[in-house]
C-alpha cells in the first residue's frame, strides 16, 4: 500500500475519540494496517463519558463535550474523525452533519453487514448503555433496506468489570459463553463494543454470523477518506 497523502501533499491524519483506554492500542494498530503507514493517528480519551452515560448523568453535557472534541480535531486539520465508542455513536452522527469532515461511528458498517446477512440479529454488549444505541442503529439500517428484523439484546454481566480490572481472559470468556448460548437461534451475532472484539478468536471471527466493529469500521473509514479520488 502506498503512503496516504492529503490534497496539500501532506500525510492524512485521523482523529479517534475513545471513552476507554481499552480501545486505544488495538485501534491505533488496526489503523496502521488498514489505512496505511502514512496515516497519522491522533487519539483523544475521555474516560468520564462511559460512567456518565451508564448513570444517565448530564447526558447533554456528554453530547456537547464529545462534539467539541470532534470540532477540536477538525481545527487540528484531521481528515476524518472516528468514534471508537458505540454508546455515543449518535453524537458522532450529529457531528458528521455539522462538521466539514467525515465523522464516523465505528459500528455503522457492522450494522449494515448484519442487516444484509440475516433477519434475526442478537446484539451483545458488556455495558447496558450501549445496547439501545446499537439496536436503534440496526433497526434504522433495516428500515432503510426495507427488511424486517428481529433484534435480541444480551447484556454480558461482569465482562466489562473484568476488563477494567485488567482481567481480559475473564472478559473474553464471559462473552464467548454468552455468544455460544445464542448461536443456534441467531442469524447474526453482533458484538456492540469495539472492546469486545478481542473475545473472538481468528477462527470464530472468520464465521460470517459473528460480527465485530473495529475492522469493518476502519475499512469504511478508509473508503470515506479516499472517496474524493485521492489514491492510496
C-alpha positions in Angstrom: 0.0 0.0 0.0 1.3 3.4 -0.9 1.5 6.1 1.7 -1.7 8.1 2.0 -1.5 11.8 1.2 -4.0 14.6 1.6 -4.8 17.3 -1.0 -1.9 19.5 0.0 0.6 16.7 -0.3 0.9 16.0 3.4 0.1 12.8 5.1 -3.5 12.3 6.1 -4.4 12.4 9.8 -7.3 10.7 11.5 -8.6 11.6 15.0 -10.1 8.8 17.1 -12.2 9.6 20.2 -12.1 6.9 22.9 -14.2 6.5 26.0 -12.0 3.8 27.5 -8.2 3.1 27.3 -9.0 -0.5 26.3 -9.5 0.6 22.6 -6.5 2.8 22.1 -3.7 0.3 21.3 -5.9 -2.0 19.2 -7.5 0.7 17.1 -4.2 2.5 16.6 -2.5 -0.7 15.3 -5.5 -1.5 13.2 -5.5 1.9 11.6 -1.9 1.4 10.6 -2.8 -1.9 9.0 -6.0 -0.8 7.2 -5.4 2.9 6.5 -1.7 2.6 5.7 1.6 3.6 7.4 1.3 7.2 6.1 -1.8 8.0 8.1 -1.1 9.7 11.4 -3.4 8.9 14.3 -4.4 11.4 17.0 -6.1 9.8 20.0 -8.4 11.6 22.4 -9.5 9.8 25.6 -12.3 10.9 27.9 -12.9 8.1 30.3 -15.5 10.0 32.2 -18.0 9.6 29.4 -19.0 6.0 29.9 -19.7 6.4 33.7 -21.8 9.4 32.9 -23.8 7.6 30.2 -24.2 4.5 32.3 -25.6 6.6 35.1 -27.6 8.8 32.6 -25.9 11.7 34.3 -25.9 15.1 32.4 -26.1 13.4 29.0 -26.5 16.8 27.3 -23.1 17.8 28.7 -21.6 14.5 27.4 -23.0 15.3 24.0 -21.6 18.8 23.9 -18.2 17.8 25.0 -18.0 14.8 22.6 -18.9 17.1 19.7 -16.3 19.7 21.0 -13.6 17.0 20.8 -14.6 16.4 17.2 -14.5 20.1 16.5 -11.1 20.4 18.0 -9.8 17.6 15.8 -11.2 19.4 12.8 -9.3 22.5 13.8 -6.2 20.4 14.2 -6.6 19.6 10.5 -7.5 15.9 10.6 -9.1 14.4 7.5 -11.7 12.4 9.4 -12.8 11.5 13.0 -13.7 8.0 14.2 -15.9 7.4 17.3 -14.5 4.3 19.0 -17.5 4.0 21.3 -20.9 2.7 20.3 -22.6 4.2 23.3 -22.0 7.7 21.9 -22.4 6.8 18.2 -25.4 9.0 17.8 -23.4 12.0 18.9 -20.9 11.1 16.1 -23.7 11.1 13.6 -24.8 14.6 14.7 -21.2 15.8 14.5 -20.9 14.3 11.0 -23.9 16.5 9.9 -22.4 19.8 11.2 -18.6 19.5 10.6 -16.7 19.9 7.4 -15.0 16.5 7.6 -16.4 12.9 7.9 -17.2 11.8 11.4 -17.8 8.1 11.6 -19.2 5.8 14.2 -17.2 2.6 14.3 -20.3 0.3 14.4 -22.1 1.6 11.4 -20.6 -0.8 8.8 -21.2 -3.7 11.2 -24.8 -2.8 11.5 -25.1 -2.6 7.7 -23.5 -6.0 7.3 -25.8 -7.5 10.0 -28.9 -6.4 8.1 -27.5 -7.9 4.9 -26.8 -11.3 6.5 -30.0 -12.2 8.4 -33.4 -11.4 9.8 -32.6 -12.4 13.4 -29.8 -10.4 15.0 -28.6 -10.8 18.5 -26.8 -7.8 19.9 -24.3 -8.4 22.7 -22.9 -5.7 24.9 -21.0 -5.6 28.2 -22.5 -2.2 29.1 -26.2 -1.6 29.2 -25.7 2.0 27.9 -24.5 0.5 24.6 -27.5 -1.7 23.9 -30.1 0.9 23.0 -28.0 3.0 20.6 -26.8 -0.2 18.8 -30.3 -1.6 18.5 -31.6 1.8 17.1 -28.8 1.7 14.5 -29.6 -1.8 13.4 -33.3 -1.1 13.2 -32.7 2.1 11.2 -30.5 0.3 8.8 -33.1 -2.4 8.4 -35.8 0.1 7.6 -33.6 1.8 5.1 -33.0 -1.5 3.4 -36.7 -2.4 3.5 -36.0 -5.5 5.6 -37.9 -7.0 8.5 -35.6 -7.6 11.5 -35.9 -9.3 14.9 -33.3 -8.0 17.4 -32.4 -9.8 20.6 -30.4 -8.0 23.2 -27.9 -9.7 25.5 -26.1 -7.9 28.4 -22.9 -9.9 29.3 -22.9 -9.3 33.0 -19.5 -8.9 34.7 -17.4 -8.8 31.5 -16.8 -5.0 31.5 -15.8 -5.0 35.2 -13.3 -7.8 34.4 -11.8 -5.8 31.6 -11.4 -2.8 33.8 -9.6 -4.9 36.4 -7.2 -6.0 33.7 -8.7 -9.5 33.6 -9.0 -9.8 29.8 -9.3 -13.6 30.0 -12.4 -13.5 32.1 -13.8 -10.7 29.9 -13.3 -12.8 26.8 -14.6 -16.0 28.3 -17.8 -14.4 29.5 -18.5 -13.0 26.1 -17.8 -16.3 24.3 -20.0 -18.2 26.7 -22.9 -15.8 26.0 -22.3 -15.9 22.3 -22.3 -19.7 22.2 -25.6 -19.8 24.0 -27.3 -17.7 21.3 -25.7 -19.0 18.1 -28.4 -21.6 17.3 -31.2 -19.1 17.4 -29.5 -16.2 15.7 -28.7 -15.5 12.0 -26.2 -12.9 13.0 -24.3 -12.2 16.3 -23.3 -8.6 16.7 -20.8 -7.5 19.4 -21.7 -3.9 20.0 -18.5 -2.6 21.5 -15.1 -2.4 19.9 -13.5 -3.6 23.1 -15.4 -6.9 22.7 -13.7 -7.9 19.5 -10.8 -9.4 21.4 -13.1 -12.2 22.7 -13.5 -13.6 19.2 -10.7 -15.9 18.0 -9.5 -15.7 14.4 -11.4 -18.9 13.7 -14.7 -17.6 15.2 -14.1 -14.2 13.6 -14.0 -15.8 10.2 -17.5 -17.1 10.6 -19.9 -14.7 8.9 -22.5 -14.9 11.6 -20.3 -13.3 14.3 -19.6 -9.6 13.6 -17.3 -7.2 15.4 -16.9 -3.5 14.6 -13.2 -2.5 14.5 -12.1 -3.8 11.2 -15.4 -3.2 9.4 -15.5 0.3 10.8 -11.9 1.0 9.8 -12.4 -0.3 6.3 -15.5 2.0 5.9 -13.3 4.9 7.2 -10.7 4.1 4.6 -13.3 4.3 1.8 -14.5 7.6 3.1 -11.0 9.0 3.3 -10.4 8.4 -0.4 -13.9 8.9 -1.9 -12.7 12.2 -3.2 -10.5 10.3 -5.7 -7.2 10.7 -3.8 -5.2 7.5 -4.3 -3.9 5.1 -1.6 
